[in-house]
Amino acid sequence: MKLPYENELYELRKWIDFTNANLQMQFLHTPQEIQRVHQWINAITRGIQADYPFYATTLPCVANILFQQNEMGAIFLNPADHANLQYEKREAMEQIMLASQLMYVLDK
């Protein structure tokens, strides 16, 4: 079964992988790129609202601080936010593993 936001999830994952691979090089982000990232996140948020309300609330907050603009108007990835994403990803994985283990025990 295909999720209604599967394409956006795929595109966001590609963008994250590319960004992670190039973290040592702080490069500029275009307004169009930022708009696409926000659109992907908004589509995913709408898709998970019913099943994952916590993450549906958290994702737009992360999107709002994902980029920062300097005094010259250049837009960069917010390094502080990226560190939070890494932590949240680990925490989310731990929660998924715990939920999986609980479901396994309950199914017995």
Secondary structure, DSSP 4 states (H G I P E B T S, - for coil): ---TTHHHHHHHHHHHHHHHHTTTS-----HHHHHHHHHHHHHHHHHHTTT-HHHHHHHHHHHHHSEEE-TTS-EEE-HHHHHHHHHHHHHHHHHHHHHHHHHHHHH-
